Amino acid sequence: MISQLPDMRKTALIAFGLAAITVACAQEPDLHLDLKDKTRPSFSFSGRSLATAFEILEVPRSEPLSKINPYTVKGRTVWRISMSRRVKAADWPSVIYGEVPNGLSQGVPEQGPPPKLTQGKLYLARIVGEQGFRCDFFFEVRNNLVVNVTDKVFGP
């Protein structure tokens, strides 16, 4: 029995460590944003974290796109919608640019539709969660299609 004590302690320590990791990972934000339709800028959401807003920003462009720091980029918000209650990202409706789904309200612009997305500009779509958590998606318009360029921003 005494010879098994160190093994039991090791097992208990490993079990405690795994439990702590599991609890810590459960606290991580889980927000996802995806392009649903390339011809009409539309987005879908997933994740178990609570989401509070969705916004599109026009951000400064650089060549190559990998020169942009995706963690500190700032831009001009061209469209922002929000939910009046706390809802998991997975329970958000799909969103088409410029159309405000039932249950959401538009904050930017204050009135009227947002500006048309134009070719040659870089945009950032973002779902925002509680405590500043967010998921970002960089895109541009090419030949009247929305093109995901997130990998080029995070590229080499």
Short mmCIF file of the C-alpha atoms (twelve columns), coordinates in Angstrom:
data_MODEL
# 
_entry.id   MODEL 
# 
loop_
_atom_site.group_PDB 
_atom_site.id 
_atom_site.type_symbol 
_atom_site.label_atom_id 
_atom_site.label_alt_id 
_atom_site.label_comp_id 
_atom_site.label_asym_id 
_atom_site.label_seq_id 
_atom_site.Cartn_x 
_atom_site.Cartn_y 
_atom_site.Cartn_z 
_atom_site.pdbx_PDB_model_num 
ATOM 1   C CA . MET A 1   0.000   0.000  0.000   1 
ATOM 2   C CA . ILE A 2   2.799   2.412  0.859   1 
ATOM 3   C CA . SER A 3   4.540   1.718  -2.451  1 
ATOM 4   C CA . GLN A 4   1.354   2.738  -4.295  1 
ATOM 5   C CA . LEU A 5   1.020   6.068  -2.515  1 
ATOM 6   C CA . PRO A 6   3.302   8.013  -4.882  1 
ATOM 7   C CA . ASP A 7   1.399   6.587  -7.885  1 
ATOM 8   C CA . MET A 8   -1.913  7.587  -6.298  1 
ATOM 9   C CA . ARG A 9   -0.576  11.101 -5.732  1 
ATOM 10  C CA . LYS A 10  0.616   11.263 -9.312  1 
ATOM 11  C CA . THR A 11  -2.747  10.089 -10.563 1 
ATOM 12  C CA . ALA A 12  -4.559  12.609 -8.372  1 
ATOM 13  C CA . LEU A 13  -2.252  15.386 -9.528  1 
ATOM 14  C CA . ILE A 14  -2.762  14.482 -13.200 1 
ATOM 15  C CA . ALA A 15  -6.531  14.271 -12.714 1 
ATOM 16  C CA . PHE A 16  -6.541  17.674 -10.994 1 
ATOM 17  C CA . GLY A 17  -4.441  19.152 -13.795 1 
ATOM 18  C CA . LEU A 18  -6.768  17.810 -16.486 1 
ATOM 19  C CA . ALA A 19  -9.806  19.115 -14.614 1 
ATOM 20  C CA . ALA A 20  -8.209  22.566 -14.304 1 
ATOM 21  C CA . ILE A 21  -7.421  22.630 -18.026 1 
ATOM 22  C CA . THR A 22  -10.966 21.586 -18.882 1 
ATOM 23  C CA . VAL A 23  -12.449 24.347 -16.711 1 
ATOM 24  C CA . ALA A 24  -10.030 26.921 -18.148 1 
ATOM 25  C CA . CYS A 25  -10.843 25.947 -21.736 1 
ATOM 26  C CA . ALA A 26  -14.562 26.150 -21.042 1 
ATOM 27  C CA . GLN A 27  -14.038 29.810 -20.123 1 
ATOM 28  C CA . GLU A 28  -12.374 30.675 -23.445 1 
ATOM 29  C CA . PRO A 29  -14.475 32.745 -25.822 1 
ATOM 30  C CA . ASP A 30  -16.071 30.747 -28.587 1 
ATOM 31  C CA . LEU A 31  -17.207 33.087 -31.359 1 
ATOM 32  C CA . HIS A 32  -17.093 32.262 -35.051 1 
ATOM 33  C CA . LEU A 33  -18.007 34.216 -38.157 1 
ATOM 34  C CA . ASP A 34  -18.297 32.852 -41.667 1 
ATOM 35  C CA . LEU A 35  -19.108 34.149 -45.121 1 
ATOM 36  C CA . LYS A 36  -22.373 32.587 -46.205 1 
ATOM 37  C CA . ASP A 37  -22.879 33.997 -49.702 1 
ATOM 38  C CA . LYS A 38  -20.246 35.653 -51.881 1 
ATOM 39  C CA . THR A 39  -22.651 37.410 -54.248 1 
ATOM 40  C CA . ARG A 40  -24.557 39.159 -51.474 1 
ATOM 41  C CA . PRO A 41  -22.369 39.882 -48.473 1 
ATOM 42  C CA . SER A 42  -24.022 37.621 -45.913 1 
ATOM 43  C CA . PHE A 43  -22.588 36.163 -42.761 1 
ATOM 44  C CA . SER A 44  -23.405 33.337 -40.377 1 
ATOM 45  C CA . PHE A 45  -22.337 32.909 -36.792 1 
ATOM 46  C CA . SER A 46  -21.569 30.039 -34.467 1 
ATOM 47  C CA . GLY A 47  -20.178 29.471 -31.015 1 
ATOM 48  C CA . ARG A 48  -21.366 29.152 -27.451 1 
ATOM 49  C CA . SER A 49  -20.175 32.570 -26.247 1 
ATOM 50  C CA . LEU A 50  -22.650 35.409 -25.910 1 
ATOM 51  C CA . ALA A 51  -22.525 37.895 -28.762 1 
ATOM 52  C CA . THR A 52  -23.617 41.498 -28.454 1 
ATOM 53  C CA . ALA A 53  -22.969 43.111 -31.841 1 
ATOM 54  C CA . PHE A 54  -21.930 42.604 -35.444 1 
ATOM 55  C CA . GLU A 55  -20.098 45.300 -37.353 1 
ATOM 56  C CA . ILE A 56  -18.375 46.023 -40.635 1 
ATOM 57  C CA . LEU A 57  -15.413 48.389 -40.650 1 
ATOM 58  C CA . GLU A 58  -13.538 49.907 -43.555 1 
ATOM 59  C CA . VAL A 59  -9.868  49.540 -42.624 1 
ATOM 60  C CA . PRO A 60  -6.681  51.026 -44.082 1 
ATOM 61  C CA . ARG A 61  -5.217  48.890 -46.833 1 
ATOM 62  C CA . SER A 62  -1.552  48.042 -47.344 1 
ATOM 63  C CA . GLU A 63  0.311   45.963 -49.901 1 
ATOM 64  C CA . PRO A 64  0.930   43.212 -49.204 1 
ATOM 65  C CA . LEU A 65  -1.991  42.672 -46.874 1 
ATOM 66  C CA . SER A 66  0.283   40.816 -44.449 1 
ATOM 67  C CA . LYS A 67  1.748   44.205 -43.421 1 
ATOM 68  C CA . ILE A 68  -1.509  44.918 -41.568 1 
ATOM 69  C CA . ASN A 69  -1.430  44.129 -37.866 1 
ATOM 70  C CA . PRO A 70  -4.774  42.331 -37.449 1 
ATOM 71  C CA . TYR A 71  -4.650  42.707 -33.669 1 
ATOM 72  C CA . THR A 72  -4.407  46.493 -33.613 1 
ATOM 73  C CA . VAL A 73  -6.077  47.523 -36.863 1 
ATOM 74  C CA . LYS A 74  -8.579  50.335 -36.515 1 
ATOM 75  C CA . GLY A 75  -11.058 51.516 -39.053 1 
ATOM 76  C CA . ARG A 76  -14.257 53.386 -39.691 1 
ATOM 77  C CA . THR A 77  -17.408 51.522 -38.738 1 
ATOM 78  C CA . VAL A 78  -19.722 51.586 -41.753 1 
ATOM 79  C CA . TRP A 79  -22.432 49.311 -40.303 1 
ATOM 80  C CA . ARG A 80  -23.195 48.052 -36.805 1 
ATOM 81  C CA . ILE A 81  -26.145 46.053 -35.563 1 
ATOM 82  C CA . SER A 82  -26.756 44.757 -32.077 1 
ATOM 83  C CA . MET A 83  -29.004 42.477 -30.088 1 
ATOM 84  C CA . SER A 84  -30.935 43.912 -27.137 1 
ATOM 85  C CA . ARG A 85  -30.588 40.700 -25.124 1 
ATOM 86  C CA . ARG A 86  -27.803 38.233 -24.408 1 
ATOM 87  C CA . VAL A 87  -27.741 35.528 -27.086 1 
ATOM 88  C CA . LYS A 88  -25.195 32.854 -27.976 1 
ATOM 89  C CA . ALA A 89  -23.514 33.526 -31.309 1 
ATOM 90  C CA . ALA A 90  -24.915 30.242 -32.657 1 
ATOM 91  C CA . ASP A 91  -28.439 31.573 -32.065 1 
ATOM 92  C CA . TRP A 92  -27.918 34.758 -34.086 1 
ATOM 93  C CA . PRO A 93  -29.703 34.839 -37.431 1 
ATOM 94  C CA . SER A 94  -27.687 34.984 -40.642 1 
ATOM 95  C CA . VAL A 95  -27.071 38.588 -41.625 1 
ATOM 96  C CA . ILE A 96  -27.069 40.133 -45.092 1 
ATOM 97  C CA . TYR A 97  -25.135 43.385 -45.306 1 
ATOM 98  C CA . GLY A 98  -27.516 46.319 -44.934 1 
ATOM 99  C CA . GLU A 99  -30.525 44.266 -43.819 1 
ATOM 100 C CA . VAL A 100 -31.383 44.338 -40.122 1 
ATOM 101 C CA . PRO A 101 -32.912 41.029 -38.985 1 
ATOM 102 C CA . ASN A 102 -35.866 40.985 -36.579 1 
ATOM 103 C CA . GLY A 103 -34.741 41.345 -32.986 1 
ATOM 104 C CA . LEU A 104 -31.661 43.413 -33.856 1 
ATOM 105 C CA . SER A 105 -31.235 47.158 -34.096 1 
ATOM 106 C CA . GLN A 106 -28.938 49.288 -36.229 1 
ATOM 107 C CA . GLY A 107 -26.582 51.703 -34.496 1 
ATOM 108 C CA . VAL A 108 -24.379 52.749 -37.436 1 
ATOM 109 C CA . PRO A 109 -25.424 54.518 -39.493 1 
ATOM 110 C CA . GLU A 110 -28.032 56.042 -37.243 1 
ATOM 111 C CA . GLN A 111 -30.510 56.247 -40.121 1 
ATOM 112 C CA . GLY A 112 -30.792 54.697 -43.534 1 
ATOM 113 C CA . PRO A 113 -28.795 51.959 -45.176 1 
ATOM 114 C CA . PRO A 114 -25.023 51.615 -44.846 1 
ATOM 115 C CA . PRO A 115 -22.813 52.685 -47.760 1 
ATOM 116 C CA . LYS A 116 -22.321 50.284 -50.633 1 
ATOM 117 C CA . LEU A 117 -19.252 48.063 -50.291 1 
ATOM 118 C CA . THR A 118 -16.830 49.020 -53.045 1 
ATOM 119 C CA . GLN A 119 -14.037 47.346 -54.913 1 
ATOM 120 C CA . GLY A 120 -10.493 48.251 -53.878 1 
ATOM 121 C CA . LYS A 121 -11.320 48.762 -50.208 1 
ATOM 122 C CA . LEU A 122 -10.526 46.426 -47.334 1 
ATOM 123 C CA . TYR A 123 -13.245 45.554 -44.853 1 
ATOM 124 C CA . LEU A 124 -13.330 43.874 -41.486 1 
ATOM 125 C CA . ALA A 125 -16.442 41.984 -40.394 1 
ATOM 126 C CA . ARG A 126 -16.530 41.410 -36.663 1 
ATOM 127 C CA . ILE A 127 -18.829 39.692 -34.204 1 
ATOM 128 C CA . VAL A 128 -18.340 41.144 -30.748 1 
ATOM 129 C CA . GLY A 129 -18.936 39.225 -27.554 1 
ATOM 130 C CA . GLU A 130 -18.969 40.104 -23.917 1 
ATOM 131 C CA . GLN A 131 -15.784 41.352 -22.243 1 
ATOM 132 C CA . GLY A 132 -14.393 42.504 -25.588 1 
ATOM 133 C CA . PHE A 133 -14.114 39.026 -27.111 1 
ATOM 134 C CA . ARG A 134 -14.480 39.071 -30.866 1 
ATOM 135 C CA . CYS A 135 -13.961 37.175 -34.080 1 
ATOM 136 C CA . ASP A 136 -12.631 39.076 -37.093 1 
ATOM 137 C CA . PHE A 137 -12.963 38.346 -40.797 1 
ATOM 138 C CA . PHE A 138 -11.169 40.443 -43.431 1 
ATOM 139 C CA . PHE A 139 -12.698 40.732 -46.895 1 
ATOM 140 C CA . GLU A 140 -12.770 42.810 -50.044 1 
ATOM 141 C CA . VAL A 141 -14.994 43.079 -53.091 1 
ATOM 142 C CA . ARG A 142 -13.643 41.803 -56.403 1 
ATOM 143 C CA . ASN A 143 -15.768 41.625 -59.565 1 
ATOM 144 C CA . ASN A 144 -18.920 42.158 -57.459 1 
ATOM 145 C CA . LEU A 145 -18.073 39.152 -55.239 1 
ATOM 146 C CA . VAL A 146 -17.060 39.196 -51.592 1 
ATOM 147 C CA . VAL A 147 -13.629 37.574 -51.187 1 
ATOM 148 C CA . ASN A 148 -12.243 36.372 -47.867 1 
ATOM 149 C CA . VAL A 149 -8.684  37.730 -47.469 1 
ATOM 150 C CA . THR A 150 -8.197  36.881 -43.794 1 
ATOM 151 C CA . ASP A 151 -5.451  34.377 -44.621 1 
ATOM 152 C CA . LYS A 152 -3.554  37.058 -46.560 1 
ATOM 153 C CA . VAL A 153 -3.726  39.475 -43.606 1 
ATOM 154 C CA . PHE A 154 -2.429  36.786 -41.240 1 
ATOM 155 C CA . GLY A 155 -0.005  35.497 -43.910 1 
ATOM 156 C CA . PRO A 156 3.777   35.604 -43.996 1 
# 
